[in-house]
Amino acid sequence: MVFRSSLLLASACFLSLSLHAQNTPPTTPDPMIKKMVEDVSAKNLEDDIRKLVSFGTRHTLSDTKDKKRGIGASRNWVEQEFKKYSKASGNRLKVTQDTFTIKPDGRRINKPVVMANVMATLPGTDPNDTRVFIVSGHIDSRVSDVMNATADAPGANDDGSGTVAVMELARIMSQQKYPATIIFVAVQGEEQGLYGSTHLAQRAKKEGWNLTAMLNNDIVGNSTGRDPEIKDAKHLRVFSEGVPAAETPDEAKVRRVLSSENDSPSRQLARYTSLACKQYVDGHEVVVEYRPDRFLRGGDHTPFNQQGFTAVRFTEMNEDFTHQHQDLRTENNIKYGDLPEGVDYQYLRKNTGVNLATLASLALAPSSPENVGVLTANLTNRTELKWDAPKVGEKPAGYYVLMRETNAPQWQQKFYVTDTKADLPHSKDNFIFGVVSVDAEGHESLPVIPKPVR
């Protein structure tokens, strides 16, 4: 394997030199993105979590009229914070509460409930770029009894951490311009059945949004797990579906023929977050989990997957279940409850930085290439690829052809081309390929896996 990898590296270096290497975009980090990641403030994250906790409970069925307690007060506060960020950025953010009504469901909704997703939209600057990116956390909280809407439910980490991460992203990223649109959203109703994210995903589908990627942050602030106790402040899990939930019969047929279940769009997004982390968040690492979520569990990215969108979930490395879905109490010298003291704010700062690096890199990059195919008419040990330039947004400066061995979890090599085709001296039998668009500054799109064409 060492010998084979050496040959792969040598041939890749030769090929990259032969394919317009003199015009290759820079691979160094974008200074603007680097600066934004450095601007993420642990103090802001802590202050915002403590403010969310001060509302007592944020249960979806809690009071919506009280100005100091309940889901209504907390929603209004997040909305006002978004408006402050908008004013500071020259009114770039468009802030709304997207309301909707849920009828009793016989499970976790026992009365008609008016819910609201608090949204801050940063419109793209390119009128020809219709892409939309969403980053979310859920604002609601709960205790042991999922129907208890009156007890104190601090929800500092689940999911105060995700909510304040989204707020900090909006604060920082609204100071810059991007060709594509970014939506920062605190969704409601996750604990009662993913209602807020389901409403938003269905809306995106119905209105025909060109939703390119959705990042869900849920439980991203605790670095110490319990049972067993494991402290890990250097890793962040990113979950992604393998077989797409909305896969068509024709797509399933191609997947089975190619065994490409590890190369779904959401899996490509997860890989992308890993590379963004390495490039911009020092001393931190993304662990790409080959599951749609934790074992037999789900989150707010799930409805987006079900609607056919590319979506992933960010979650801390080791959860502490004494702090999740727990009444506030002390038993056997163990303190239960999701309190602010259970959050590692420096760890949350780094995880927020991973989100920022991913979002900014994607929103600044060109759209992905279209109709990517691998030619199969000839029996050959070479690989011939072709594709079309994206029709949305700016024209790419060029393209990278990505390559990895079939058993490799991450992309191993990439070759730069300025044409919309490539002829590689590597066999499609032994390697998996992808194609990305890249601009002159080095911002890369999500990869597209080629389909067989004759």
ZAMARGU-4260 file (C-alpha; in steps of 0.2 Angstrom, whole numbers, plus 5000, padded with zeros to 4 digits):
<rodrens>
0) 5000/5000/5000 | 5014/5012/5004 | 5022/5008/4986 | 5005/5011/4978 | 5002/5027/4987
5) 5019/5033/4982 | 5015/5029/4964 | 4998/5038/4966 | 5007/5054/4973 | 5020/5054/4960
10) 5008/5052/4945 | 4997/5065/4952 | 5011/5078/4954 | 5016/5075/4936 | 4998/5076/4930
15) 4994/5092/4940 | 5010/5100/4932 | 5004/5095/4915 | 4987/5102/4917 | 4989/5121/4918
20) 4998/5121/4934 | 5004/5138/4930 | 4986/5145/4932 | 4981/5135/4947 | 4971/5146/4960
25) 4980/5149/4977 | 4977/5135/4990 | 4982/5146/5005 | 4968/5151/5017 | 4957/5166/5012
30) 4963/5180/5024 | 4945/5187/5025 | 4938/5170/5030 | 4952/5167/5042 | 4949/5184/5050
35) 4930/5180/5052 | 4934/5163/5061 | 4946/5172/5073 | 4932/5185/5077 | 4921/5172/5084
40) 4919/5177/5102 | 4918/5164/5116 | 4912/5178/5128 | 4898/5182/5116 | 4893/5164/5115
45) 4892/5163/5134 | 4883/5179/5136 | 4870/5173/5123 | 4867/5156/5131 | 4865/5164/5148
50) 4852/5176/5141 | 4843/5161/5133 | 4843/5152/5149 | 4836/5167/5158 | 4819/5165/5149
55) 4816/5150/5161 | 4809/5138/5148 | 4809/5138/5129 | 4797/5124/5128 | 4787/5124/5112
60) 4770/5124/5121 | 4776/5137/5134 | 4769/5155/5135 | 4771/5166/5120 | 4764/5182/5128
65) 4775/5184/5143 | 4789/5197/5140 | 4801/5188/5151 | 4798/5169/5151 | 4794/5156/5138
70) 4796/5153/5120 | 4788/5169/5114 | 4800/5180/5124 | 4815/5170/5118 | 4810/5171/5100
75) 4808/5190/5101 | 4825/5192/5109 | 4834/5182/5095 | 4824/5193/5082 | 4830/5209/5091
80) 4848/5203/5091 | 4847/5199/5073 | 4840/5216/5070 | 4855/5224/5079 | 4867/5214/5068
85) 4858/5220/5053 | 4859/5238/5058 | 4878/5236/5061 | 4880/5229/5044 | 4871/5243/5034
90) 4854/5234/5035 | 4860/5219/5025 | 4850/5206/5035 | 4832/5204/5032 | 4825/5198/5049
95) 4808/5190/5051 | 4798/5177/5061 | 4791/5164/5049 | 4775/5159/5058 | 4765/5143/5055
100) 4751/5134/5065 | 4753/5115/5070 | 4737/5106/5075 | 4736/5093/5089 | 4745/5077/5083
105) 4741/5065/5096 | 4759/5063/5102 | 4768/5079/5107 | 4756/5093/5102 | 4741/5093/5113
110) 4733/5109/5106 | 4734/5121/5091 | 4751/5130/5092 | 4757/5145/5083 | 4776/5142/5080
115) 4789/5153/5073 | 4806/5151/5065 | 4817/5167/5068 | 4826/5170/5052 | 4840/5182/5047
120) 4842/5182/5028 | 4858/5189/5020 | 4854/5191/5002 | 4867/5187/4989 | 4875/5201/4979
125) 4875/5192/4962 | 4857/5193/4954 | 4862/5178/4943 | 4867/5168/4958 | 4851/5159/4965
130) 4860/5148/4977 | 4854/5148/4995 | 4863/5141/5011 | 4855/5138/5028 | 4863/5136/5045
135) 4852/5132/5059 | 4850/5128/5078 | 4834/5125/5087 | 4828/5137/5100 | 4816/5126/5110
140) 4820/5116/5126 | 4813/5103/5137 | 4815/5093/5153 | 4812/5074/5157 | 4793/5075/5153
145) 4793/5081/5135 | 4775/5088/5138 | 4780/5098/5153 | 4779/5116/5147 | 4780/5125/5163
150) 4796/5118/5172 | 4812/5127/5170 | 4821/5120/5155 | 4837/5129/5153 | 4843/5121/5137
155) 4860/5128/5138 | 4868/5115/5126 | 4853/5107/5119 | 4851/5118/5109 | 4856/5134/5116
160) 4873/5131/5109 | 4867/5128/5091 | 4856/5144/5093 | 4870/5155/5099 | 4882/5148/5086
165) 4870/5154/5072 | 4868/5171/5080 | 4887/5173/5081 | 4888/5168/5063 | 4875/5181/5058
170) 4884/5194/5068 | 4901/5191/5059 | 4896/5186/5042 | 4884/5200/5039 | 4899/5212/5039
175) 4904/5204/5022 | 4896/5201/5005 | 4894/5185/4996 | 4887/5181/4979 | 4875/5168/4986
180) 4861/5170/4999 | 4864/5164/5017 | 4849/5161/5029 | 4853/5161/5048 | 4838/5153/5057
185) 4833/5148/5075 | 4820/5134/5072 | 4806/5130/5084 | 4798/5113/5088 | 4813/5101/5087
190) 4809/5093/5103 | 4791/5090/5099 | 4794/5083/5082 | 4806/5093/5070 | 4791/5105/5066
195) 4801/5121/5063 | 4814/5112/5051 | 4800/5102/5042 | 4790/5118/5039 | 4806/5127/5032
200) 4811/5112/5021 | 4794/5110/5014 | 4793/5129/5011 | 4810/5128/5002 | 4804/5114/4991
205) 4787/5122/4987 | 4795/5139/4983 | 4809/5131/4972 | 4823/5137/4982 | 4840/5133/4974
210) 4845/5126/4992 | 4863/5120/4990 | 4868/5116/5008 | 4860/5115/5025 | 4870/5115/5041
215) 4861/5109/5057 | 4869/5113/5074 | 4862/5103/5088 | 4872/5100/5104 | 4888/5107/5099
220) 4895/5115/5116 | 4900/5102/5128 | 4918/5094/5127 | 4916/5081/5141 | 4905/5066/5139
225) 4899/5055/5153 | 4897/5036/5155 | 4911/5034/5152 | 4918/5051/5155 | 4929/5056/5140
230) 4935/5074/5138 | 4938/5079/5120 | 4939/5097/5115 | 4948/5094/5098 | 4935/5085/5088
235) 4918/5088/5081 | 4906/5075/5073 | 4897/5079/5057 | 4884/5066/5052 | 4878/5064/5034
240) 4866/5052/5025 | 4873/5039/5013 | 4859/5033/5003 | 4848/5049/4999 | 4831/5049/5008
245) 4823/5056/4992 | 4833/5045/4980 | 4823/5041/4964 | 4822/5023/4956 | 4834/5028/4942
250) 4847/5036/4955 | 4846/5020/4965 | 4850/5009/4950 | 4865/5019/4947 | 4871/5019/4965
255) 4869/5000/4966 | 4879/4998/4950 | 4893/5009/4956 | 4892/5006/4975 | 4892/5024/4977
260) 4882/5025/4993 | 4897/5034/5001 | 4897/5048/4989 | 4880/5056/4991 | 4879/5075/4990
265) 4877/5076/5009 | 4892/5065/5012 | 4902/5077/5000 | 4896/5091/5011 | 4903/5082/5026
270) 4920/5080/5018 | 4919/5098/5013 | 4917/5103/5032 | 4932/5092/5036 | 4943/5101/5024
275) 4937/5118/5029 | 4941/5114/5047 | 4959/5109/5043 | 4961/5125/5033 | 4954/5138/5045
280) 4952/5131/5063 | 4969/5127/5071 | 4970/5112/5082 | 4953/5106/5078 | 4946/5091/5068
285) 4930/5086/5060 | 4926/5067/5062 | 4915/5063/5047 | 4902/5050/5053 | 4895/5038/5040
290) 4877/5039/5047 | 4863/5051/5044 | 4863/5055/5063 | 4867/5047/5080 | 4861/5029/5082
295) 4842/5028/5079 | 4840/5047/5082 | 4837/5062/5071 | 4838/5081/5070 | 4833/5096/5060
300) 4843/5091/5045 | 4832/5076/5042 | 4817/5085/5035 | 4829/5093/5022 | 4836/5076/5017
305) 4818/5070/5015 | 4814/5084/5003 | 4830/5080/4993 | 4842/5093/4999 | 4860/5092/5004
310) 4861/5093/5023 | 4872/5088/5038 | 4872/5088/5057 | 4885/5095/5068 | 4886/5088/5086
315) 4899/5087/5100 | 4910/5072/5101 | 4904/5065/5117 | 4887/5069/5124 | 4883/5070/5143
320) 4865/5063/5145 | 4864/5070/5163 | 4862/5087/5155 | 4850/5082/5141 | 4831/5081/5143
325) 4833/5081/5162 | 4823/5089/5176 | 4834/5101/5187 | 4839/5090/5202 | 4854/5082/5211
330) 4854/5063/5214 | 4868/5053/5221 | 4879/5068/5220 | 4876/5070/5202 | 4869/5087/5196
335) 4856/5085/5182 | 4850/5098/5170 | 4856/5107/5155 | 4864/5122/5163 | 4877/5135/5156
340) 4890/5128/5167 | 4890/5112/5157 | 4896/5121/5141 | 4914/5123/5136 | 4914/5140/5127
345) 4931/5139/5119 | 4925/5122/5112 | 4909/5130/5106 | 4919/5144/5098 | 4929/5132/5088
350) 4914/5123/5082 | 4906/5139/5077 | 4922/5143/5067 | 4920/5126/5057 | 4903/5132/5052
355) 4909/5149/5047 | 4923/5142/5037 | 4912/5130/5028 | 4898/5143/5025 | 4909/5157/5019
360) 4919/5145/5007 | 4904/5138/4999 | 4895/5155/4998 | 4910/5163/4990 | 4914/5149/4978
365) 4906/5147/4960 | 4892/5134/4958 | 4896/5116/4955 | 4898/5110/4938 | 4883/5102/4929
370) 4881/5085/4920 | 4897/5078/4926 | 4900/5061/4917 | 4913/5048/4914 | 4914/5041/4897
375) 4912/5022/4895 | 4912/5019/4877 | 4930/5013/4876 | 4938/4999/4886 | 4953/5008/4893
380) 4964/5010/4908 | 4962/5029/4907 | 4947/5040/4913 | 4939/5052/4902 | 4928/5065/4911
385) 4917/5079/4904 | 4905/5092/4911 | 4896/5108/4908 | 4900/5125/4916 | 4887/5130/4929
390) 4873/5141/4923 | 4871/5150/4939 | 4882/5164/4946 | 4899/5168/4940 | 4909/5158/4928
395) 4923/5148/4937 | 4941/5151/4934 | 4943/5133/4932 | 4940/5116/4939 | 4948/5103/4950
400) 4946/5085/4947 | 4947/5076/4963 | 4953/5058/4965 | 4954/5045/4979 | 4956/5026/4980
405) 4940/5017/4982 | 4943/5013/5000 | 4949/5030/5005 | 4938/5041/5016 | 4944/5057/5010
410) 4950/5065/4993 | 4968/5061/4990 | 4973/5071/4975 | 4966/5085/4964 | 4971/5091/4946
415) 4967/5108/4940 | 4960/5110/4922 | 4953/5126/4913 | 4943/5115/4901 | 4926/5106/4904
420) 4934/5089/4901 | 4949/5079/4907 | 4958/5064/4901 | 4967/5056/4916 | 4980/5042/4916
425) 4971/5033/4930 | 4959/5019/4929 | 4940/5022/4934 | 4941/5004/4940 | 4953/5009/4954
430) 4948/5026/4959 | 4933/5037/4963 | 4933/5054/4954 | 4924/5071/4958 | 4924/5088/4949
435) 4922/5105/4958 | 4922/5123/4951 | 4935/5135/4958 | 4936/5154/4957 | 4953/5164/4955
440) 4954/5166/4974 | 4953/5147/4977 | 4936/5145/4984 | 4929/5128/4979 | 4911/5122/4976
445) 4904/5105/4982 | 4910/5090/4972 | 4900/5082/4959 | 4902/5063/4956 | 4902/5058/4938
450) 4889/5047/4931 | 4892/5034/4917 | 4889/5041/4899 | 4892/5034/4882
</rodrens>
